[in-house]
Amino acid sequence: MTLHTYGNWYSNYKCPSCSSFYIPYNKKISCPKCSKQEEKENDFIKIASASLQFNLKKYNSYAPTAWYTGCFSDHVMNLLFGIFEGYREKKNEIPFVEFVKEWIDKTALPRFSGHTEGFGSIMK
């Protein structure tokens, strides 16, 4: 067992303007495709953080032993589990933002390779 986001209004959120999936976790985050901003904020960061902490305490790993991906936000959380566990396994050898850029380029999202400029400002 772990914490999921399924059932929240943003679980499978699509931009009302262009129908792109994204998580508008605060009012400053606009749609990555058309730049429309969602007016509502949500608790995705709080739930994702709680889930990561729960997993580490219960399973001694940020990645749970099993995970059901029932919505877009759960898929994003699954990516976060891999990022945080990978960073923990590297024993913080490099700065977190640098690790995430490498992880995106090599592990999870090779189609985004070379498109991580500005990522550090998002992580702040």
N, C-alpha and C positions, 0 to 999 in steps of 0.2 A: 504494500500500500504506500502511496505517496500523494502529494497534492497536485491536482489538476486545475485547469482553467475552464474546462468545458461547462457550458451553461451561462457564462458571463456574456454580456451584450457584445463584447469584442472578440469572442472565441473564434468566429469565422467572419470577422469584420471585412467588409468590402467598401472601398471608397464610393460614396454615392454619386460621384461625378464620372469616374472611369472604371469602376468595378475591380480595381486592383486590391488584392489582399495585403493588409499591413496591420500593425498594432499601433493605434494612436495613444501611446502611453502617457503623453502629456500634450498640452495645447501647442507647444512649440514644434511638435512633430507633424509635418505635413505629408501628404501622399507622395511616395517616391516617384510616381509616374506623372501626376498632373499638378502636384503642389497644393491641392485643396486641403484646408485644415479642418479637422474635426473639432467641434466645440466642446464635447464631453471629454473628461479625463477618465482614466480607469486605474485599477489597482494591479495591473499586470506585473509591474516590477516588484511590488510587495509580495504577490503570490509566488512569483518565480524565485525570489530570494528565500522565502519561507520553504519552498519545495527543495531548493538546493541544501539548505541547512538541515531539513528533516532527513533527506537522503544521506547526508554525510554522517549524521548522528546514528541513524538506524542501520545503514548498510556499509559504513566506513568508506563511502564513495559518493561523489556527487551524482553519479549515474545509478539509478535504481536497478535492481536485478531484473525487473520487467517494467515495461511502460507501454500503455495503450495510447496511441495517437488518434484521438477522436475529433480533433479540430485543428485549425491552423495554429492557434496559440499554443496548443500542446506540442505541435511539431517544432515550433520555435524553442519551447522549453527543452525538448529533446536535444536540439543543437546546443543549447546552453549547458546541458549536462556534460556533453562531450568536450566542450571548451574548458569548463571548470575542472573536470577530472583530468584532462590532458595537462593543464597547467599545474595542477597539484602533483601529478606524476613526474613532471619535469622539475619539481621542487623549486619553483620560482626562479629558475636559472636566468631568465630574461624578463624584461618588463612585460606586464600583462598585455598592453596594447600591441606590442610587437609580436607576442605569442599568438594573439587572436588573428592578426594579419597573416601570419604564417599558416595558421590552422585553416583559415578561409582559402588561402592560395593552394595548399597542399592536400588537405584532408576532406573538407566537406563541400566546398563550393568552388571547384576549379574554374567554372565559367565566369566567376567574378575576379579571377586572378588579374592583378594589375589595376583593379578598380576599388582599392581600399584607401585611396587618398581621402583625407578628411575624416577618417575613421577615429583618429585620436580625439578629435573635438566632440564626436558623438559620445565617446566613453566617459567624458568628464562629467 
